[in-house]
Each structure stands twice: as C-alpha cells, then as structure tokens.
C-alpha cells in the first residue's frame, strides 16, 4: 500500500474524543498524559494550557469580572473542541484534560464535536484524595482551591448520570490510565 493509501486507511475510522475531568487534584494531568503516551496516535489537550494562551486581559475561570471569566472559559472550550476535531480528522485520538463542571459545558463540547463519539470520564478519587495529592505536588504546581465540596456536589448533581465516574483512589496513575484505555469505549460514551 502506498503512503497515501496508508493515510487514507488511518483516516477511515474517526477516533473517539476522550474527555477526562474531575476535581482539581483528581489526577487528570497525570492520567491523560499516560493515556496519550500509550495510544498509538494521540494528542493530549490541556485545558489549563489553552486557557493560559490568553495573556493580556486574562481572567481565570473563577475570577472577576464573572462575565469576562465565563467568556474566556467559553473561548477555551471552543479552542479545545476545534483542536480535538482537527486531531480527530487527522486520525489522532484527542485526550482532553479539563474541568467540566456542569451539563451545559459538556453539552457545549458535544455540540462542537459533531459526527464524533465523545467519551466522558470523571476521575473521582474523593475530595480528601484530591486535597492530599495537591500537597504532594511541587510547590510551584500546587493550587489553592477551597470550593471542593461545592464543585463536587454540583458535578454529581449535573453529571452524575453521564459517562463513567471512575474511582481512582486505590489506583496508581498507570493503573488508572490502563483502565481508561481498556474500558472507556464501553463505559464512557456520551453520544
């Protein structure tokens, strides 16, 4: 088969779009990195990185003014979906690492990824595990977040019946990544 034929064969089946979310400290960055490294053709899309592409005038997701923070979150979500669609179309599995706090944002992602199967995995090791994992990070990488209970309750209320809620509290990042690769197609489809 020619090189052009190989590219056509790779592009025949559109890869799934994998979204991995969870509370801050759930292990999203580590697990998505390990998943992407294990897949034969993949791209890891880090929502924190994409959101920090805005430099002048940047407002964090929970920052003020709230309307500007929401506008920048929507811009980040659009950019993540555009990148995911482009990678999918080129035969790469996009592995998105981002906090998706509610059904409206998940529905927004799905609407921007038409004709693609979206897999939604919520890493759910529990609030105390997330807090503990934050203390183990390099001091430069630690985050300060005091809304665990509220975010956890909101995510469970809005997204509790969607995708795969995966308790990773007793697993290493490698074990979690292996299970995501093995089980997400069967347990995490949104559409």
Beta strands, then each sheet from edge to edge (+ up, - down):
strand 1: 17-22
strand 2: 42-46
strand 3: 93-97
strand 4: 118-123
strand 5: 164-166
sheet 1: 2+ 3+ 1+ 4+ 5+
end
